[in-house]
């Protein structure tokens, strides 16, 4: 894929992931699939904190879609923080039977975000 194409798709991915972080994460945690996106037992303070962090990140991803190369550090933060978050949750889900639903929920979603953004980042913006 050519760099111009990658940047075009990167802009779309940033916008979509941003909106998903703002709207989709809270919806998944609270109403759609709490077992795969929330915490067991329910910890509303923790979940509110996570929703606030992801909504803030989502807003900045939407804004970064206008000029991804000028926001490369934010995109790389999103990639690496998604990998770290998903990796920690993966270990927790394997170790804790009450968290197994995360193996099909937010863990693969975070790895997918990281993979897509990494693939679409132009080589000159690699860390």
N, C-alpha and C positions, 0 to 999 in steps of 0.2 A: 504494500500500500504506500502511495506517495505521501510525502510530508504534508502537502496541502489537504489531502483527503483525511489524513490522521487528525489534523487540527480541526477540520470541519466536524468530524465525529467526536473528537474530544470535547468540543463546545456543547454538542448535544448531550454527551454523557455527563458532563459537569452539571448542566441544567437539570437533567432527569434525576441524577443522584441527589442533587441539592434539594429538589422538590420532595423526593422520597424521604430524605433525612428530616425534612421539615414536617411533612404530613404523614408519610407512610410508617415511619418508626413509631410515633405515638399511637397510631391506629393499630398497628400490629401488637404493640405491648399491652394496650388497654382493652381492645375489643375483638380483633380478628383472631389472633393466635397468641394469647399470653404465655402459654406453655413453651412456645418456641422462641419467644422474644422477650419475655419478662423474667422475673426471678422467682424461685420457689424457696421458701414461702414468699408471698407478695411483700415487697418492701417499698412502699409508696415513696418514701423520701429518696431512696436510691434511684428508683425509676424516674422520678421527676428530674433529678440531677442529670441522668443520662439523656432524657428527652430534651432538656435544655441545652446540653452540650451538642447533641446532634442537630437540633434546630439551628443553633448558631453556626455550626460548621456548614449545614445545608445552605443557609443564607449566603455565606461567603463563597460557597461553590457556585451558586447561581450567579453571583456577581463576577466571579472569576471566569465564567463562560464567555464574557465579552472579550477578554484578552488573556487566554490561558498562559502564554509564554511569560507575561508580566507577573503571573501568579504561580509560577512553577513551585516555589517553596511551599505554598499552601497545598498544592496538588500532591507534592511528595509527602507532606505531613499526612494527608488523607490516606495515601497509599500505605505508608509505613505504620501509621496508627491503626489502620484497619487490620493489617497483618498481625500486629502485636495483640490487639484486642481479640481477634478471632483465635489466635494461637493460645492465649491464656484461657479463653472460654472453651476451647477444644479440650485442653487438659482437664479443666473443671468438669466438663460434660462427661468425659471418659471416667473420671474418678467418682463422680456423684450421680447415683442413679436417678435422683430427682431432676437432673438437668439434661437428660438424654435428648429431649425434644429440640434442644439447641443445635444438635448435630444436623438437623434438617431445617432449622430456622435461620437465626441470625449469623451463625458461624459461616455457612457457605455464602450467605449474602455479603458478608464483609470481605471474604476472600475474593468473591466475584468483583466487588467494587475495586479492590486493589489490583486485580489482574487486568481488568478493562482499562483502568486509568494508566497503569504501567505500560500496557501495550500501545496505547494511543499517545503517550508522551513522546514528543520528538526527541531524537537522539541528542540534539544539541542542548536539550533541557535536562538530560540525565544527570544525577548527582555525582 
